[in-house]
């Protein structure tokens, strides 16, 4: 195989294989130095917060209010659906099979 064709082949493998690997990524949450809780896939966690990352469905800290718990569930749902976004903002159909849709909480 010519080097040019090999490069094209590997480019296609990476272009189509990488998004598939992200779809199976573990959803986690972590807290930054300012106390802000963030949800995302494990590959999105900044290195300095990697030791603080826990699975998104791990129990919340003691003292978490019911309203805060609803916001956590909402943020985890949004992070899950974000993995399935396509150009233009649409969602792949499997998002609804793998993610739980949560309405935005109406509490503060």
Secondary structure, DSSP 8 states (H G I E B T S, - for coil): --HHHHHHHHHHHHHHHHHHHHHT--EEEEE-TTS-EEEEEGGGS-GGGGGG-EETTS---TT--HHHHHHHHHHHHHHHHHTTB-TTS-B-TTHHHHS------S--
